[in-house]
Amino acid sequence: MTLTHCAMKALIFSFLLSFLAIPLVAQPQAWNIQREVVRIPMRDGVSLEAILYKPAGKGRFPAIVYRTPYGKDEYDGYAMFPLAAAKEGFAVFLVDVRGRFGSEGEFRAYHQERPDGYDLIEWVGKQPYVNGRVGTYGGSYPGIVQWLALSEAPEALKAAAPDMTPINSHYFYYFGGAFSMPWLDWFMPFIVPDLRKKANDTSGPWHDGEAYDDWVKERESWYKHRPLSDMPLLKKYAPYYYDWLSHPDKSDWWDFASVEKDFGKMQAPALLLSGWYDAAYGPLGAIQAFQEMKTKAATAMARENTTLILGPWNHTSITVRKTNFGEVDFGPSAGFDFDRVLIDWFTIHLKKEEAPMPDPVSVFVMGANEWKTFSDWPVPNIESTTFYLAAGADNKSGKLVLQLSKKAKTMSYTFDPNNPVYDKSFEKSYPFDQREIEAREDVLVFTSEVLEEDIEVVGLVEAALEVSSSAKDTDFHIVLCDVYPDGKSINLSGLDAGYLRMRYREGLERQVLMEPEKVYPISIDNMATANLFKAGHRIRLYITSSSFPHYDPNPNTGTNIATEANLIPAVNKVHVGGKNASKLILPTVKK
């Protein structure tokens, strides 16, 4: 079902609300609201500080909770949602998580968020001005804390809206087995300054704006610092960072921030949102969470009312005016009034016990630049279309073809981790012309013929490759692009998606080194997108071995990566045609 010109409120909620007589909580002088600061006790005696907005006058209202490590006061300085929601009859709590800003205790990223989330939500639900029904919202860290609270099943929690978050903490830290470098960009400007302030430490800035400016000046050198485990920046204020480095394999150790095993406990439905250019864990987390909630959640309400929205956005706040990202204008339909959608979502689930939902999956198809709704994910009416990788006129450029070539060929490049592929959009991914990257000597490019008819792709993209290397360990990275008639090559996801560290080719739970020059089949399928490749365009896949500074470049030594200081080149090969048939598998919409 195509909805080209409808606003997203209509797409998800207007039909429903027009037919449901939802009784609103009494709102005396509805535009009058009040603000106060409250303290919320935790089970161990620590108290969290919160800003509360609620309707003025007497009444019992549904509550909405936002928990953040970034400072409730800063959020309160610009966010419109808390005031808008209060004017529509909600009590809204903006809470500093444990150990941050106005809240007591020690901050240790994610470790205390399960019990604190439970205690906070139950306390809020029992306040005399709350009707016992609580919702939560927020993205990234404020989204992850919602999953952790959902896993504790507080009775008062009736709806959640975790956006742009993972559900598996291991791939939050080690995507495809490679360590995520942006944790430095998180700690240094956004976490460490307030910790310095609390310690009365004048060795650096106390405010994130100043800290960010300082960090930008020096971050490039720290990205290149080796060994990773010897990097001194976080020894004092985030020593657990080094614990992360010492646990590269997926294991129960990572359960402190993971909810993969917990969906059977979750009782409240979730509104899940991410973007095709969000950090790679975002769309994958939303998709996986939707599938898990639909099949495993503890209540019919949660299973039947969880909703998935995937748009053209990156890791950002979303408004109706945000339609242009990077070098692509996605048109007026791409705009999205997320605040309005949230209010409608909480109106349904906090002011009325049950409400049947329309199609639960909404996807923005790039290229067509329109929204479509579906009954499920993977979306119905999808088939796999295979493009085989074939050799071209030289060792660097190849073809994407529908018929397998019987002629086997090896295409190779030298990957030097001292000179990795650099993503200029690394802070917040966006679409841009990839031809400068594609021109590098360490990038193989495979392009289809000009399309005679449209091809619509919606879902997970997979590259099933046959590869070898001169090294015992190396990385492979794929990028899917839409090549326009004028030649520009636009990436269809962030450049942190589509990544694999070879020692984890058999699974993230254990490391298996390569035998140099042996050919290995691998699958890289941690990339999601939706795009209409129009007639006259071409499909392109490029393959390389780094995406910096998203991930630490593989040293190619086969040693412990966290403690390795030496980075050596490797000759990496992709085998095409014949029995070693590398291929690109696209989820295409049947015509």
N, C-alpha and C positions, 0 to 999 in steps of 0.2 A: 504494500500500500504506500503510494508516494504522496507526501504532503509538502509541496514545494514552497508555498508562500505563507504557510501558517506559522505563527509564533509558537515557541515550544510550550508555552503554557497551554495553548489549545491542543497541541500535540499529545500532551500527557494527561492534562487534568480537566480542561474545560468541559469536555463532553460529560465526564463523570460528575463534576460539580453541578452542572445544569440539571441533572436528573436526581440528585441526592438532596433531600431536605436536611441539611446538617445543622443541628441546633447549636448556635453559638453561645459560649459562656457569656453571662451578663457582663456588659462593658459600660458601666456608668461613666458618662462623659468620655467616650472611647478614645478621644485624641489626647486625653490627659494621662500622662504616665509619670512614674517616679523612679528615681535612681538612688541606690544606696550601696554601700560596701558592707559585705557580710563575711564572716569567717565560718568555715565548715569543718567540723571535727572528723578526723580519721580514727580508725580503731586503735592505733598505737599512740594517740594523744597529739599527733601533729595536726595542725590546722592549715587549711588552704584558704587563700583570700580570693574573693569573688566580687565582681560588680553585678548587681541585680537591677534589671529593668522590669517593671511590671505595671499593669494598669493602675491608675490612681483609684482610691476608694476601696470598698470592701468587695470580697468575692473570692472564689477558689478557681484558679486558672491552671490550665495545662502548662507544663514547664519545658523549656528547651535549654540544654547545657552545651557549652563550648569550652573545651579544655585545651590550653595552649602552653608551650614552653617559651613562646616568643614575647610574652608580656601582654596581659589583658588590657593594660592601660594604652599601649600602643595600638592594639586592635580596636579598642573603643574610640580611638581618635579619628578613625576613618571609616569603620564599618557601618553600613546603613541598616543591615539586617536586624540587629538587636532592637533598635528603636522601632523599626517598621513592624516587627513581630509583636512587640509590647503593645503597640497601638491596635493590633488585631486580636488582643486578648490573651497573650502568652506572657508568662513570667520567664525572663531570659537571664541565665547565669553565665557570666564570662569568668573563667576560673584559671588562675595560674597553677600549673601542675606543681607537684612537690619539689621544693628546693629552688623554685624559680620566682624571681621578683618578690611579690608580696607574700608568697607561701613559705611555710616553715619546712624543715627537713632537708635531706640531702638529695640532690638531683643525680640520678643515674639513669641515663636514657632508657625508657621503656620498662625498666625492671619493676617499678612500683605501680604501674598503671592499671593492672588488673584489680587488686584489692582497693586501690584508691578510687577507681571508677565505680566499683560496686558501692562502696561506702557513700560516695558523693551522690550518686543517683538515688539511693534509698533515703538519704537524709533530705534531699530536695523533695522527693515524693511525699514525705511526711510533714512538710511545713503547712501551717494552717491556711495559707493563701494559695496552696497548690492542690489540684483536684486528684492527686495520686497518680497522674499519667505524665511520664517524662519522655522527651525525645532528645537526641543528640545530633550535632552536625559539626562539620569541619573537614579540611583536607590535609593530606600529608601527615605530619605528626598528630594534629588534631583529628585526623581520620583513623590512624592506627589505634589511638587510645579508645576509640569507639568499638573497634573490633575486640579489643582486650576486655572492655566492659561487657560487651555482648556475650563473650565466652563465660562470664560469671553469672549470667542470667538473673540480674536484679529484677525483682517483681515489678517495680515501678516503670521499668524501661519498656516502652510500647512502640518506639520507632527510632531508627537511626539513619543517618545520611553520611556515611564515610566516603569521601571522594578522593581520588588520586592517591590511592594507598595500595600497598601489597597485602597479601594475607600470609605469605611465606616469608619469614624474616631472613632466611638464608639468602634468597635471591635479591633481597633488599641490600645486602652487603656484598654478596658475591654473585653477580649476574653472569650466568653461563660459566661460573667457576672463576671469573676474574674479579679482583677486588675493586670496589667502587670508590674512586678517588674523590668524588664530591663530598664525602664525609668531612674532608678538610674544609671545604667551602661552607659547610654547615656549622662546624664547631667554631672556627676562628672568628667569623664576624657575628654570629647569632647566639652562640651558647657561652663561650668563654667570657665575654665582657661582663655580664651580670655576675658570673662566678668570681671574677676579679673584684667586682664592687663589693660583694658580700664578704670577701676576705680582706677588704681594705688594701688591696694590692694595686699599687700605682705604677706597676711596670708596663702597663698598656691601657688602652682606652676602656671606659666603662659603658659606653653606649654603642649600639650596633652600627649606627651610621658612620661614626668615626672609625670603628673597627673595620668596617667593610672597605672604606677608602684606603686604610693602611694595608689590608689584605690584598687588594687588587694590585698594589705596587710590588708585592713580593711573592705572590702565589705561584708564579711560573717556576721559580727556582725550587719551591717546596714540592711541586708536583713531580719534579725530576729527582728528588732526594732518594738515595738508596744507601743502605737497605731500608725498606719500609719500616721495619721494626725498630730502627735506630733514630727515627724522626723525632726530635725532642719537643715539638710544639705542645703536645697534649699530655706529657708526663705528669704535670701537676694537677690539671683540672679535668682530665678525662682519661685516667689510666686504663679504663675498661676498653678503650680503643685498641690497645695492644693485645687484650684478650681476644678481640675480634680477629686480629691478624694471626693469632696462634690457633684459631679454629676454622681453617678454610673449608673443611668438608661439611656437608650437610649432616646434622646429627641432632639428637635430643637437646644438645647444649643450646641450640638456637630457639628453643621453645619459649623463652622469656618474652619474645615479641612475635610469636607465630600463633595463628589460630587454625591452621590446616586440620588439626585433629578435633576441633571444638565445635564444628557446625551443628552437631547433634544436640548441643546444649542451648542453642540460640533460639529465643522465643519471639523476637520482634522482627518485623520486616525491615529491609534496608533499601534505601535509595542510593544506587551505585552510579558514580559518574567518573569518567576520565576522558582523555583526549588522545588522538592519534600521535600527537607530538609531546604528550606528557612523558615524564621519565618512564623508561621501558616497563618498570614494575607496575605502573599505573593502569594502563589498559589491560595488561595480563591479569593484574590483581582483581580488577572489576569483573572481567569475564569469568575468571575462576570462581570468584565469590558468588556471582550470580548462579552458576551451575551448581555449586555446593549448597547454597541456600535453597534452591528449587528442589533439590533431591534429599537433603539431609536435615534441614532445620527442624527444630523440635515441635513446632506448631504449624497447623494449616495456614494460619494468618501469615506467618513468616514465609512459608513455602509459596503461597499463592499471591502474595502482594509485593515481593521483592522486585525491584525495577532496575533496569540497566540503561544508561544513557552514555553514548560514545560520540564525541564531537570532534571538530578539527583543531582543538585547542592544545596548548602546551601546559606546563605546570604553573598555572596562574589563576587569579580570580577571573570570574566569567561574568560578562555583562552583555546587554543587547548590542552594544557598540563595538564589541571586540569581534571583528569579522576578518581582519587582516593580520596574518602571521607571517613573519619573514617576507618572502618575495611573492606571496600568493594572497590575493583577495578572494575569499571564499563566498562573497556575496552577502546580501542582507539577511538571508535565511539563517546564516551561521550564527548570528547574534542570539543570545540566550539570557533570559531574565531569571537567573538562578535563584535570586532572593525570592521572587514570586513563586517559583516552583517549590522551594522549601516551605514557604508559608502554606501553600496548598497541600503539600504532603503532610505537614503536621496538623493541618486542619482536619484532614481525613482521619488520621490515625490517633490523634490525641483528643479530638473533640467528638469522635464517634467510634464505637467499638469495631464495626465491620463496614467495609466498602469494597465492592467488586472493582477490580482494576481493568483498564483497557489493555491493549497489547503491551507487554511488559518491557519490550526491547525497542529502543529508539537509536538509530544510527545515522550519522551524517555521512553521506557518500560524497567524497571529494571528486572533483572533475565534473560530476553532475551538479554539485553544490546544492544538494537538497536532502531533507530529512526523510527517512523511511522508518516505518514501524513494523515489528515482527512479533510473532507469538513466542519465539524461543531463541536460544543460542546454543549451538551454531544455528544461523538463520535457516529457515526452510528453503527448499528449492535451490540448494547449492550442490555443485558437482566439482570434482577435482580436475583441473586442466593441467597437463604436464607439458612443460617446455624443456627440451633437452639442451644442455650446453654443448655447443659445437665450436671447433676451432675456426678461426678466421684467417685473414691474410698474414697475420704476424703472431708473435707469441703473447701479445698483450690484449688484442681485441678479438672477441669471439661472437658467436651468434646464439640466439634463443630460437630453437626450431621445434616443430611439432612432431617430426619424424626423427627417430634415432639414427645417427650416422654410424655406419658399420666401421668407419675408420677411426681407430683409437689414436689419441694424441695427448701429449702432456704439455700443459701450459704452466710456466713457473715465474717466480719473482723472488727477489731477495728482500726479506723483511729485516730491517735494522731497528731494534727497539730504541736505539739512540735517536732515531729520526722517525717517530711514529706519525701516522695520519692524524692531523689536528682538526678538531671540529670547532669552528668559530662560533657555533651556536650552543656550546656546551652548558652555559649557565641556564638557559631555558630553550630547549630545542625548537627549531622552526624549519619550515621548508625553504630551501635555497638551491640555486643552481650548483650541481655537483661536478661540473666539468673540470674545475681546477683540481679537485681530488682525483677524478677519473684519469687525469693526465699524468698522475704520478707513476713512476716505474714499478712501484710495489702494489699496483692495483690492476686486477684483471676485469675487463668490461665485456659483458655479453648483452647483445641488443637484438630485439626481434625485427622482422621486416615491418614496414609501415602497415598499420592495421587497416583492413578494408571495412571492418565493422566494429562497433563498440564492444568492449569486454568489461563487464562489471565484476569487481573483486570485493568480497566482504568476508573477513575472517582471518584465521591464522595462516601466515605465509610460511612455507617450508622449503629449504634448500637441502636436498639429499645429495651430498657430494662424496666423491671419491678423492681422497687427498693423501699426500705424503709430505715428508719434510726431511731435511738433513739433520734436524734437531730431535732430541728426546721429548721435547714439549714445545708447543707453540700455540698461537691463537688463529682462529678464522672468524671473519666478520663479513656479514652480507648486508647490502643495502638495496632496496627495491625502489626504482625510479620510474616516473612517467616522463617520457621524452616528447617534448612539444614539437610541432612542425618547424619552429625556428631554431631547434637544436638544444634548447635549454633542457636540463635533466633535473627534475625536481624529486627529492626524496619524499617518500610516502609514510615515513615514521621518523622519530628521533634517531640520531645516529648512534645511540646507545643500545638500540634493539638489534636482534639478530647476531648474537655473539656466543662463541664457544671457546673455552680453554681446553686444549686437546687432552690433557691428563684427566679430564672429567667427561670424556666422550661416552663412557660406559655408565654414567650416572654421577650425580653430584656427591654421593655418599663415600666414594673412595677414589683415590688417584691411581691411574694406570699410565705409566709413561709409554711413549712410542718407541718402536724400533726404527731407527733412522732408515729412510728410503722405503719402508714398507707401506703399502697402500691400505688405507683404512676407510671404510664407509662411515660417514657421520651424518647426523640430521641436525640442522639448525632451524628451530621452529618457534623461537621465542620472539616473534614479531607479529603484530596485528595491525590491520589497516582496512579501509574501505575506500575504493576509488573506481571511478569510471574512466577506463582508458578509451578515449574517443577515437573514432575512425580518423586516420591521418596522423595519429600519435604512434609511438613505439613503446614497448615494454623493455626495461633495462634492469639487469642485476649486475652489481659489481661486488667483487670479492677482494678482501685485503686481510691484514692480520693485526690491526690495531684500531683503536678509536680513543684518542687522547684529547683531553684528560679525563674522559669518562672512566677509563680503566687503566690500571697499571700495565704498561707494556710488558709482555712476557719476556723474561731474560733469555729464553731459549736454552737454558742450561740443564733443565730437568731437576734442579735442586729445589730446596725450600725457598719459595718465592719471597716470603717476608724477610728472610735473612740474607738473601742474595744481593750482592753489590755489583756484580759484573753483568753487563748486558752484551750479548754477542749476536751477530747476524745469523739468520737461517735462510736457506733456500726452500721455499714452500711451493708445492705443486698441486694443481688441480687436474685430474684426469678426466678427459671427455671422450665420448664416442666408444664404440666397441663394447666390451664386457664391463668396463668401468664407466658406466653411464651416469655422469653427474646430471642432476635435473632440478628444475624449479617447479614446485607444485603450488598452483594458485587455486583458492576457493572461489570459483566463478558462479555467477547467478545464471541458472538455466534460462534460455530464451523461450 
